[in-house]
């Protein structure tokens, strides 16, 4: 591809975006990276999951050399990207045997249904693997629509979910596009941040910015991904380390990491098991742990003891203890963790009890107050409280669940939890 004529159209497909339910960040990220390589991004368009993609794509193919699409590769009838691209290229959709084998290994016979749509690609196009999801991407070249002067158009189609799109774009598509114009990709580092608001993370990045380094963030349900690109390896490392130190111990990790990975990898490596007792999180810690396949090998289960009577009857917490100290207290959460150890026989027990709101807070225990208890074999129990900024009930519950898993990881590693949380400023 001749860099001087490498014009681009970015098509972001998703009804959730056109309805304002979620904001598009794909276009901004791709445009920035492609511009750095010398591509000329002529347009960024957002279309719903309906028939409007076809005429739009036809128009783009008349105007640019490269079209990149995200979204519309799912298994449902409104995921039409494959068919629209095939129609534009004038070829049928065909089953990609290797993509079929890969997906069958992942989901088994469930592929023989709607999921099978995901392994069809336009004839003559090449599959782009998707290690983070079920829908592979694809790429190929086709003659531009008339009047074309013999031009050809290169097309890349990627899935819409951010974790899948980012993996495919940065790991596979962008390197190919850099090679096509004879460019070397700038260095890029990824970090994972827990518990810190995205706006605060942005402020901290500004404070510790290094020359020639660009950064971007991607908020997910339980974490934020931070990307540093450009500059030297040393300057990116310096900025990353400064952000880690500013935010607090253990809240920023290098790479694409889920909080469950940290704890579950340790438990698996040491053949240990985990059990939980949850009050305010209502089973969310257990949900996080069982999101990971194979969790039955190290996760015993979670006792959701929400009401005081459940704490008494399921965990054996004395009623007078709850009455004297309150359900959200050091004494009760310590007893919850110890009881869970006794009941389960696990190597690690985590207990959570707090005030998620919007009601129930007091001057001594405002909304966002959460007590955590940890108990382990051959380890003294530890209990501590955190006060989360209240952005709503669900926000407190999510951050409490993440903190429980994160602190459980540090506890089982023998770290001083009080020393760690003393550095946490922005939760």
C-alpha positions as CSV (number, residue, x, y, z in Angstrom):
1,X,0.0,0.0,0.0
2,X,1.4,3.4,-1.1
3,X,1.5,5.6,2.0
4,X,0.8,8.7,0.0
5,X,-2.6,7.2,-1.0
6,X,-3.4,5.3,2.2
7,X,-6.8,6.9,3.0
8,X,-9.0,5.3,5.6
9,X,-12.6,5.1,6.7
10,X,-13.4,3.7,10.1
11,X,-16.9,2.2,10.5
12,X,-18.1,1.6,14.1
13,X,-21.2,-0.6,14.2
14,X,-23.5,-0.8,17.1
15,X,-27.0,0.2,18.0
16,X,-26.0,0.8,21.6
17,X,-23.6,3.5,20.4
18,X,-26.1,5.2,18.1
19,X,-28.7,5.2,20.8
20,X,-26.3,6.9,23.3
21,X,-26.2,3.9,25.7
22,X,-22.4,3.6,25.4
23,X,-19.8,5.9,24.0
24,X,-17.5,5.1,21.1
25,X,-13.8,5.0,21.8
26,X,-12.8,2.6,19.0
27,X,-12.7,5.4,16.4
28,X,-10.6,7.7,18.5
29,X,-8.1,5.0,19.4
30,X,-7.7,3.7,15.8
31,X,-7.5,7.1,14.2
32,X,-4.7,8.1,16.6
33,X,-2.7,5.0,15.9
34,X,-3.2,5.1,12.1
35,X,-2.4,8.8,11.9
36,X,0.9,8.1,13.7
37,X,1.7,5.6,11.0
38,X,1.0,8.2,8.2
39,X,-2.5,7.0,7.2
40,X,-5.0,9.6,6.3
41,X,-8.2,9.0,8.2
42,X,-10.9,10.6,6.0
43,X,-14.0,9.7,8.1
44,X,-15.2,7.9,11.2
45,X,-18.8,6.8,11.0
46,X,-21.1,5.1,13.5
47,X,-24.0,3.0,12.3
48,X,-26.6,0.9,14.0
49,X,-27.0,-2.9,13.5
50,X,-29.4,-2.6,10.6
51,X,-29.4,-2.3,6.8
52,X,-27.8,1.2,6.8
53,X,-24.3,-0.3,6.7
54,X,-24.5,-1.5,3.1
55,X,-24.9,1.8,1.3
56,X,-22.5,3.5,3.7
57,X,-19.8,0.8,3.0
58,X,-20.4,1.2,-0.7
59,X,-19.8,4.9,-0.5
60,X,-16.6,4.4,1.6
61,X,-15.2,2.0,-0.9
62,X,-15.6,4.6,-3.6
63,X,-13.6,7.1,-1.5
64,X,-10.8,5.4,0.4
65,X,-8.2,2.7,0.1
66,X,-8.7,1.1,3.5
67,X,-11.9,0.3,5.4
68,X,-11.8,-0.9,9.0
69,X,-15.0,-2.1,10.7
70,X,-15.7,-3.0,14.3
71,X,-18.8,-4.8,15.4
72,X,-21.6,-6.8,13.8
73,X,-19.7,-10.1,13.9
74,X,-21.8,-11.8,16.5
75,X,-24.0,-14.9,16.0
76,X,-27.4,-13.2,15.8
77,X,-29.4,-12.2,12.8
78,X,-28.7,-8.4,13.2
79,X,-24.9,-9.1,13.0
80,X,-24.6,-8.4,9.2
81,X,-21.0,-7.2,8.7
82,X,-19.9,-10.5,7.0
83,X,-22.7,-10.5,4.5
84,X,-22.5,-6.8,3.7
85,X,-18.7,-7.1,3.0
86,X,-19.2,-10.2,1.0
87,X,-21.9,-8.5,-1.1
88,X,-19.7,-5.5,-1.7
89,X,-16.8,-7.7,-2.7
90,X,-19.1,-9.7,-5.0
91,X,-18.3,-13.1,-3.4
92,X,-20.2,-15.6,-1.3
93,X,-19.7,-16.4,2.4
94,X,-17.8,-19.6,2.9
95,X,-17.0,-21.7,6.0
96,X,-13.4,-21.3,7.2
97,X,-12.4,-24.8,8.3
98,X,-9.6,-23.7,10.6
99,X,-11.8,-21.1,12.3
100,X,-14.5,-23.8,12.7
101,X,-12.0,-26.2,14.4
102,X,-10.8,-23.5,16.8
103,X,-14.3,-22.5,17.8
104,X,-15.4,-26.1,18.2
105,X,-12.5,-26.7,20.5
106,X,-13.6,-23.8,22.7
107,X,-17.4,-24.3,22.8
108,X,-18.0,-27.9,21.6
109,X,-21.2,-28.9,19.8
110,X,-22.8,-25.6,20.7
111,X,-21.2,-24.4,17.5
112,X,-23.8,-26.2,15.5
113,X,-26.3,-23.4,15.7
114,X,-26.2,-19.6,15.6
115,X,-22.5,-19.6,16.6
116,X,-21.6,-21.3,13.4
117,X,-22.4,-18.0,11.6
118,X,-19.2,-16.6,13.2
119,X,-16.8,-18.8,11.2
120,X,-18.1,-17.8,7.8
121,X,-16.1,-15.2,6.0
122,X,-16.2,-13.7,2.5
123,X,-14.6,-16.0,-0.1
124,X,-11.0,-15.2,-0.6
125,X,-10.7,-13.3,2.7
126,X,-8.3,-14.3,5.5
127,X,-9.4,-15.0,9.1
128,X,-7.9,-12.8,11.8
129,X,-7.8,-14.9,15.0
130,X,-9.6,-13.7,18.1
131,X,-8.1,-15.1,21.3
132,X,-10.4,-13.1,23.5
133,X,-13.8,-14.1,22.0
134,X,-15.7,-16.4,19.8
135,X,-16.0,-14.3,16.6
136,X,-12.8,-14.1,14.5
137,X,-12.1,-11.1,12.4
138,X,-11.3,-11.2,8.7
139,X,-9.4,-9.2,6.1
140,X,-9.2,-9.1,2.3
141,X,-9.0,-7.0,-0.8
142,X,-11.6,-6.4,-3.5
143,X,-12.1,-4.1,-6.5
144,X,-13.4,-0.7,-5.7
145,X,-17.0,0.1,-7.0
146,X,-17.3,2.0,-10.2
147,X,-16.0,4.5,-11.0
148,X,-12.8,3.1,-9.6
149,X,-9.9,3.5,-12.1
150,X,-8.9,0.0,-11.3
151,X,-8.4,0.7,-7.6
152,X,-8.7,-2.0,-4.9
153,X,-9.9,-1.6,-1.4
154,X,-8.4,-3.4,1.6
155,X,-10.9,-4.2,4.4
156,X,-10.4,-5.4,8.0
157,X,-13.4,-6.4,10.1
158,X,-13.0,-6.8,13.9
159,X,-15.4,-7.7,16.7
160,X,-16.9,-4.8,18.7
161,X,-16.4,-5.8,22.4
162,X,-13.4,-3.6,23.6
163,X,-11.3,-6.4,25.1
164,X,-11.6,-8.4,21.8
165,X,-11.1,-5.4,19.5
166,X,-8.1,-4.1,21.4
167,X,-6.4,-7.5,21.3
168,X,-7.0,-7.8,17.6
169,X,-6.2,-4.3,16.5
170,X,-3.0,-3.8,18.5
171,X,-1.8,-7.4,18.3
172,X,-2.6,-8.3,14.7
173,X,-4.1,-5.6,12.5
174,X,-1.9,-2.6,13.4
175,X,1.4,-4.5,12.9
176,X,0.2,-5.5,9.4
177,X,-0.8,-2.0,8.5
178,X,2.5,-0.6,9.8
179,X,4.4,-3.1,7.6
180,X,2.2,-2.2,4.6
181,X,3.5,1.4,4.7
182,X,7.1,0.6,5.7
183,X,6.8,1.9,9.3
184,X,7.9,0.6,12.6
185,X,5.3,0.6,15.4
186,X,6.0,2.9,18.3
187,X,6.5,1.2,21.6
188,X,3.3,0.5,23.6
189,X,2.8,-0.7,27.2
190,X,-0.4,-1.8,28.9
191,X,-1.3,-1.5,32.6
192,X,-4.4,-2.6,34.6
193,X,-5.7,-0.4,37.3
194,X,-8.1,-1.4,40.1
195,X,-10.5,0.7,42.2
196,X,-9.4,4.1,41.0
197,X,-11.9,6.3,39.1
198,X,-11.1,6.9,35.4
199,X,-11.1,10.7,35.8
200,X,-8.6,10.5,38.6
201,X,-6.4,8.2,36.6
202,X,-6.4,10.7,33.8
203,X,-5.3,13.5,36.2
204,X,-2.5,11.3,37.5
205,X,-1.3,10.6,34.0
206,X,-1.2,14.3,33.3
207,X,0.8,14.9,36.4
208,X,3.4,12.3,35.5
209,X,3.4,12.7,31.7
210,X,6.7,12.2,29.9
211,X,7.6,13.8,26.6
212,X,6.4,12.1,23.4
213,X,4.2,9.6,25.4
214,X,0.5,9.4,24.6
215,X,-1.9,7.6,26.9
216,X,-5.4,6.3,26.7
217,X,-7.7,4.5,29.1
218,X,-10.5,2.0,28.7
219,X,-13.0,1.6,31.5
220,X,-14.3,-1.9,32.1
221,X,-16.7,-3.2,34.7
222,X,-14.1,-4.2,37.3
223,X,-10.9,-2.5,36.1
224,X,-9.4,0.2,33.8
225,X,-6.9,-0.5,31.2
226,X,-4.2,2.1,30.7
227,X,-2.1,2.3,27.5
228,X,1.1,4.2,27.2
229,X,2.5,4.6,23.7
230,X,5.4,6.4,22.1
231,X,8.6,7.7,23.6
232,X,11.4,5.4,24.7
233,X,11.0,2.2,26.6
234,X,12.7,3.9,29.6
235,X,10.4,6.9,29.6
236,X,7.3,4.7,29.4
237,X,8.6,2.6,32.2
238,X,9.3,5.8,34.2
239,X,5.8,7.1,33.7
240,X,4.2,3.7,34.5
241,X,6.1,3.4,37.7
242,X,5.2,6.9,38.7
243,X,1.5,6.2,38.2
244,X,1.8,2.9,40.1
245,X,3.4,4.7,43.1
246,X,0.9,7.6,43.1
247,X,-2.2,5.5,43.0
248,X,-1.1,3.1,45.7
249,X,0.4,-0.3,46.4
250,X,-1.0,-3.2,44.4
251,X,-3.6,-1.1,42.5
252,X,-1.8,-0.9,39.2
253,X,-0.3,-4.0,37.4
254,X,1.7,-4.3,34.2
255,X,-0.2,-6.1,31.5
256,X,-3.8,-7.1,30.8
257,X,-4.8,-8.7,34.2
258,X,-8.1,-9.4,35.9
259,X,-8.2,-9.3,39.7
260,X,-9.4,-13.0,39.6
261,X,-6.2,-14.0,37.7
262,X,-4.0,-12.7,40.6
263,X,-5.7,-14.8,43.3
264,X,-6.7,-17.8,41.3
265,X,-3.3,-18.3,39.7
266,X,-1.7,-18.3,43.2
267,X,-4.3,-20.7,44.6
268,X,-3.8,-23.1,41.6
269,X,0.0,-23.0,41.8
270,X,-0.1,-23.8,45.6
271,X,-3.0,-26.3,45.4
272,X,-5.0,-24.1,47.8
273,X,-8.7,-23.4,48.1
274,X,-10.9,-20.4,48.8
275,X,-14.2,-19.9,50.5
276,X,-16.2,-16.7,51.1
277,X,-18.9,-15.3,53.3
278,X,-20.6,-12.3,51.8
279,X,-23.1,-9.8,53.1
280,X,-23.2,-6.5,51.2
281,X,-21.7,-7.9,48.0
282,X,-24.6,-10.5,47.8
283,X,-22.5,-13.2,46.1
284,X,-20.6,-10.9,43.7
285,X,-17.2,-12.2,45.0
286,X,-18.3,-15.7,44.2
287,X,-19.5,-14.6,40.8
288,X,-16.2,-13.1,40.0
289,X,-14.3,-16.2,41.0
290,X,-16.6,-18.6,39.1
291,X,-16.4,-16.4,35.9
292,X,-13.0,-18.2,35.4
293,X,-13.3,-21.7,33.8
294,X,-12.1,-24.5,36.0
295,X,-12.7,-22.5,39.2
296,X,-14.2,-25.6,41.0
297,X,-10.6,-26.8,41.4
298,X,-9.8,-24.0,43.9
299,X,-13.1,-22.3,44.8
300,X,-15.2,-24.0,47.5
301,X,-18.1,-21.6,47.4
302,X,-19.6,-18.5,48.9
303,X,-22.1,-18.2,51.7
304,X,-24.4,-15.3,51.1
305,X,-25.3,-14.3,54.7
306,X,-27.1,-11.1,53.9
307,X,-29.6,-10.8,56.8
308,X,-28.4,-10.9,60.4
309,X,-30.4,-14.0,60.9
310,X,-28.5,-15.7,58.0
311,X,-25.2,-14.8,59.7
312,X,-26.5,-16.4,62.9
313,X,-28.0,-19.5,61.4
314,X,-25.6,-20.2,58.5
315,X,-22.3,-19.1,60.1
316,X,-23.1,-19.4,63.8
317,X,-22.4,-15.7,64.6
318,X,-23.8,-15.0,68.1
319,X,-26.8,-12.7,68.0
320,X,-25.4,-10.7,71.0
321,X,-22.2,-10.1,69.0
322,X,-24.1,-8.6,66.1
323,X,-26.3,-6.6,68.5
324,X,-23.2,-5.2,70.4
325,X,-21.0,-4.3,67.4
326,X,-23.3,-4.2,64.4
327,X,-23.2,-6.4,61.3
328,X,-20.7,-4.0,59.7
329,X,-17.9,-4.3,62.2
330,X,-14.4,-5.8,62.8
331,X,-15.8,-8.3,65.3
332,X,-18.5,-9.7,63.1
333,X,-16.5,-9.8,59.9
334,X,-13.7,-11.6,61.8
335,X,-16.2,-14.2,63.1
336,X,-17.6,-14.6,59.6
337,X,-14.2,-15.4,58.2
338,X,-13.3,-17.8,61.0
339,X,-16.7,-19.6,60.7
340,X,-16.3,-19.9,56.9
341,X,-12.9,-21.6,57.4
342,X,-14.4,-24.1,59.9
343,X,-17.3,-24.9,57.6
344,X,-15.4,-25.2,54.3
345,X,-12.0,-26.5,55.4
346,X,-10.6,-24.1,52.8
347,X,-7.0,-22.7,52.9
348,X,-8.3,-19.1,52.7
349,X,-11.5,-17.5,53.8
350,X,-12.7,-14.0,52.8
351,X,-15.6,-12.2,54.5
352,X,-17.3,-9.0,53.5
353,X,-19.9,-6.9,55.3
354,X,-20.7,-3.3,54.5
355,X,-23.1,-0.5,53.8
356,X,-23.7,-0.2,50.0
357,X,-26.4,2.4,50.4
358,X,-28.3,4.5,49.5
359,X,-29.6,4.2,53.0
360,X,-28.3,2.6,56.2
361,X,-25.3,4.9,56.8
362,X,-24.5,6.7,60.1
363,X,-21.9,9.4,61.0
364,X,-19.7,6.6,62.4
365,X,-20.3,4.2,59.5
366,X,-21.3,6.2,56.4
367,X,-22.5,4.7,53.1
368,X,-19.5,3.1,51.5
369,X,-18.0,1.7,54.7
370,X,-17.0,-2.0,54.1
371,X,-15.3,-4.4,56.5
372,X,-13.2,-7.2,55.2
373,X,-12.1,-10.3,57.2
374,X,-9.4,-12.8,56.1
375,X,-8.5,-16.1,57.7
376,X,-6.0,-18.7,56.6
377,X,-4.4,-21.9,57.7
378,X,-1.2,-21.1,59.6
379,X,-1.9,-17.4,59.4
380,X,-3.4,-15.0,62.0
381,X,-6.7,-13.5,60.9
382,X,-6.8,-9.9,59.7
383,X,-9.7,-7.5,59.5
384,X,-9.8,-4.0,58.1
385,X,-12.2,-1.4,56.9
386,X,-12.3,0.7,53.7
387,X,-14.5,3.7,52.9
388,X,-15.4,3.8,49.2
389,X,-16.6,7.0,47.6
390,X,-20.3,6.4,46.9
391,X,-21.2,6.6,43.2
392,X,-24.3,4.5,43.9
393,X,-25.1,1.2,45.4
394,X,-23.8,-1.0,42.5
395,X,-20.5,0.9,42.4
396,X,-19.8,0.3,46.1
397,X,-20.6,-3.4,45.7
398,X,-18.4,-3.8,42.6
399,X,-15.4,-2.1,44.2
400,X,-15.9,-4.0,47.5
401,X,-15.8,-7.3,45.6
402,X,-12.7,-6.3,43.7
403,X,-11.0,-5.1,46.9
404,X,-11.9,-8.4,48.7
405,X,-10.3,-10.5,45.9
406,X,-7.2,-8.2,45.7
407,X,-6.7,-8.1,49.4
408,X,-7.2,-11.8,49.6
409,X,-4.3,-12.2,47.2
410,X,-2.0,-10.0,49.3
411,X,-3.1,-11.7,52.5
412,X,-2.4,-15.2,51.2
413,X,1.1,-13.9,50.0
414,X,1.8,-12.8,53.6
415,X,1.8,-9.0,52.9
416,X,0.8,-6.5,55.5
417,X,-2.7,-5.4,54.5
418,X,-2.8,-2.3,56.7
419,X,0.5,-1.1,55.2
420,X,-1.0,-1.6,51.7
421,X,-4.3,0.2,52.2
422,X,-2.6,3.1,53.9
423,X,-1.4,4.1,50.4
424,X,-4.8,3.9,48.8
425,X,-6.1,7.4,48.3
426,X,-8.7,7.5,45.6
427,X,-11.1,4.5,46.1
